Amino acid sequence: MTATPTRILPLLVLSQFAATSVWFAGNAIYPDLQQHLALGFDITPKLTIAVQLGFISGTLLYAIYMIPDRFSPAKVFLVSSSLAAVFNIALVFSPPFWLMFASRFSVGLFLAGVYPVGMKIASDWYPKYLGHALGFLVGALVIGTSFPHLIKTFSLGLPWQVVLIVTSILAIASGLIVQYGIGDGPNRKKGKEFSFRVFLQMFKNKMFNRASLGYFGHMWELYTFWAFVPLLLTYFNESANVYLNVSLWSFLAIAAGGLGSVIGGIYSRRMGSCRVAFVSLSFSSLCAMLSVFFFSLPVAIFLFLLLLWGFFVVMDSPQFSSVIADYAPKEFLGSALTIVNSIGFGLTIISLEVTDRLAFLEEHRFWVLAIGPLLALIPTGKIAFRKNFPAL
């Protein structure tokens, strides 16, 4: 077998970072946009949900039509990232709320051709030690997700539209990198026509099913945590009567997960993917439960726990994807990753809505995020600690 060129993983990491920067670009500028339009309600939860709804719809469409398996994944990535960029920049024109919702929905819709398709490309280039490669790939996604907060921190009074323009340019550049710098992997298998029977068979596979259930529990926590990090920091500023730069610490808390993903990927070669996921779920659920005490802590301890939560909250994501990829039929791999993503992101909608509706509890509502990872420990442990466990 020909060795994988050394440029592939760095370029995949760069492209995933650049493309996913549009995912939470809105969250970094929603307060400015809300003030600019003089809206009398908080638009952050609703527009965050719009992106998630778009991603769910997109993953269902991409899976049903077998787009990542029937067509060149590199071309799918290019077209999808470019369209996501177009709809991301639409907020520059300060549209009415329903058009903002439609714009963010469309960003999510086309991100379905970026995140899971990027994993599909990685699996076609790195069939061995996929958890290691995906650790770097998801790490890039996490940094891309947090990047808009960093842009806002250092924009030095520039208009909020700069965040949207920069992230849209990055998304288009990412597609060009994948198409012309990476291409389709040598282990790619072209898929067949869509069949509901195949999807049903996937979930009858005990190991595929357990890995998927673990991933679903992880997703209950992840995106809701990311969406509410700025609010966590705002609550702490108010309760402790201090000033923490919300944009900067939001970036650091989310970006900590990038480091967690990379370290988890490295350790997966020694421990196995599911054992890394089990450790990650344990620590992130503990942080969620401790969140009820966050706002009475000294500043240094609060920030340490917030960064620790950000570090572990996403470490398990690439490892679950690795195990799912291992047990999925190879000719339907892209669609398997996409459909599992779709279900997982469906749960994020419920989690976001539940957390939003617990607003009457104010800063004491975030313990609810522990429910998902605690439940996910059961199926994950059944894979991780079975006899003769392979390092998946």
Buried (B, 14 or more C-beta within 10 A) or exposed (E): EEEBEEEBBEBBBBBBBBBBBBBBBBBBBBBBBBEEBEBEEBBBBBBBBBBBBBBBBBBBBBBBBBBBBBBBBBBBBBBBBBBBBBBBBBBBEEBEBEEBBBBBBBBBBBBBBBBBBBBBBBBBBBBEBBBBBBBBBBBBBBBBBBBBBBBBBEBEEEEBBBBBBBBBBBBBBBBBBBBEBBBBBEBBEEBBEBEEEBBEEBBEBEBBBBBBBBBBBBBBBBBBBBBBBBBBBBBBBEBBEEEBEBBBBBBBBBBBBBBBBBBBBBBBBEBBBBBBBBBBBBBBBBBBBBBBEBBEBEEEEBBEBBBBBBBBBBBBBBBBBBBBBBBBBBBBBBBBBBBBBBBBBBBBBEBBBBBBEBEEEEBBBBBBBBBBBBBBBEBBBBBBEEEEEEEB
